[in-house]
Amino acid sequence: MKPFLYLIPEAETYKIKRFFSFHHLILCMWMLIGFAILTYSDYTKTGIAIIIITIISLVFLLLKPSKNRVYPYDNILQVDVPRRGLYQETFDFSQILGFELETISFAHITLGAYLYVKTINNNGKEGKHLLGSSLGKKKMQTLSNELDQISKQ
């Protein structure tokens, strides 16, 4: 297996690396707001509650393992799907139509970049699934190039 920058090798598979993204940034801002409320106002219970809820949310976000996997020898991409009762979908490389990079920006400042895979089901229905997100476009573009390189082999 070749060494990639954002694909972590695990035995015969690759795990897609997780990045610090926009929702992590929002939670960090909430924590700062909680500390400000705790420090500069008389609402100590509110500040403590905001801090505790934010810390719990951050811990759950950081501890959730990445379930997106690439099996290069079996030509399979396994994607985490947030639908109830369905946790992962498996796609053959022949079912992948391509990778799509979407960015959210405000005043020419990129706030978030999201990498999606466009697939086609066995029924012929097209789908779009999230593979990763980051604050910058460069990491997601590099990840897209690495996934493209694996799927073309």
N, C-alpha and C positions, 0 to 999 in steps of 0.2 A: 504494500500500500504506500502511496506517495504521501509525503507530509504536506498537509494543507494548513492554511493560516486559521481558518474559522471552523473547520471540520475536525472534531476530536476523534481519533481512532479508538475503538473499543473492540478488541478481538477481530472479527470479520466485518464489522460495521463502522460507520461514522456517526457520531452524535453532533448535532448542530449546536454551536456555542450560543449561549444566551448573553445579551448585551444590556447595559444600562440604557433604559429608554424613557420615553416621555411620562409614562405612568409612574415610574420610579421617581422621577423628578417632581411630579405633583405631590407624591406622598412625602418626600423630603421637605417640600415647602409647607405642607400641613404640619409637619413636626416643628418646623421653625415658628409657625404661627402659634402652635401650642406652647412653645417655650416663651414666646413674646407675651402671650396672655398670662402665663404663670408668673412671669417676671414683672410686667408693667401694669397689671390690673389687680383688682380684688377678687376676680373669678378664678380662684385656685382650683376648685373642683373641675371646672370646665377645661382649664389648661391641662390638668393631669389626665382627664378623660380623653382629650384629643391626642395627647402624647402616647398614652397606652394603646389606644385603638390604632394609631398610625404605626407604632412599633410592631404590633401583632400583624397588621396587614403587610408590612415590609418583610417580616420573617416568613410569612406564608409565601410571598412572591419569590423570595430568594431561595427558599428550601424546595420549591416545586421543581422537580427535575425536568429537563427537556426530554420530551417523548418523541421528538422528530428524529428519525433515523434514516440513514441511507445504507442500503445493502448493495454494494457495487457488483458483487459476484453473482447475486441473484437478480440483478436489475430491478430492484424494488425500492420505493420511497415510502416510508411509513410516516404519516402525518397525524399529529394530535388534533382531534376535532372536539370542539366544546359543545356538542349536542348531548342531550340527556340520553343515557343508555348506550352511547357510542363514544368510545374514548380514542380510538385510533382507526384510521383508514389506510389501507395499503394500496399503492398504485404501482403498476409496472411502468418502466421507463417509456414504453410505447404509448401509454395513456397520458403522458405529460405533454401538454401543448406548448408550454413555455413558462418562464418566470417573469413576474411583473413587479417592478419597483415603484411604490407610491410614496410621495413625500407630502408632509404637511408643513407649510411655511407661513410666516407672518412677517410682512415688511422685508422680504428677501432673506429672512433668517429661518433656516430649517429647524423645525421643532421636533420632527420625527420622520423616520424613514421605515417603511414596512415592506417586507419582501413576501410576495404571494406566489404560489404555484398554481397555474391554471391546468386543470385536468379534465378528462372526459371519463364518465362512468361506463360501466358495462352496458347500461341502458342507452348510452349515447347522450346523456345529459352533462353539460359542462358545469364545472365547479371551480371555486377559488378558495384556497386554504392558506392561512398565515403560516409562514415558516420562521420568521424572525422579525425583530424590530430593534431599532437603535436610534440614537439622537442624530447621527450623521449618515449621509448617503454613501460615503466611501466604503464603510464596512459592509453595508448591505450589497453594494455593487460587487465587492470582492467575493462575498459569499455566493452571490448569484453566478459569478464566473466560475467558481469552484464547483458548484452543483451542475452547471452546464457542462463542464469538462468531464465530470463523472458520468453524466447521462449520455454523453456522446461516445463514450468508449465502447 
